[in-house]
């Protein structure tokens, strides 16, 4: 997958901004080794969500990731879950950072906080309902509310988009784009693993 394709896909996932503003764990989640287990989501598209998202158990410190999304993961965390330790700023519809798999440049993960959606994950619920998303499935990520939500279902092609509420006013997009390896057919647990690492890192920064 070319960088052009990756960036273009990320823009599609972040199209939600405009609407409101105008697994058993693997050792290496983004590379080719073991596949992660099934997350709290269906393998079939679910109808759009409605209503209010669950409240976060405790607001996490987000100033750092808003200023620089590449601070969403510690270098040691990235290495532990099979990513190159240094993230790279990405040119999406909102500030973002990408991490490439340590074993394959075809596998990449994006993290992007979306402050334009002032109601955090609840805006994802509302947008999904209004736009009749092909994928909408609530989940939890390390105790924090989340939802797999995407206007198109690209999971069979190795792409999964997860939204995680880190405060009641801010949701963060975590998108896995798996181009090769055993996780290509099941990319959502990769996004879940990275989302959990982000939560753990933010908890440590509290």
Beta strands, then each sheet from edge to edge (+ up, - down):
strand 1: 88-91
strand 2: 95-100
strand 3: 107-113
strand 4: 135-141
strand 5: 144-150
strand 6: 159-167
strand 7: 170-178
sheet 1: 1+ 2- 3+ 7- 6+ 5- 4+
end
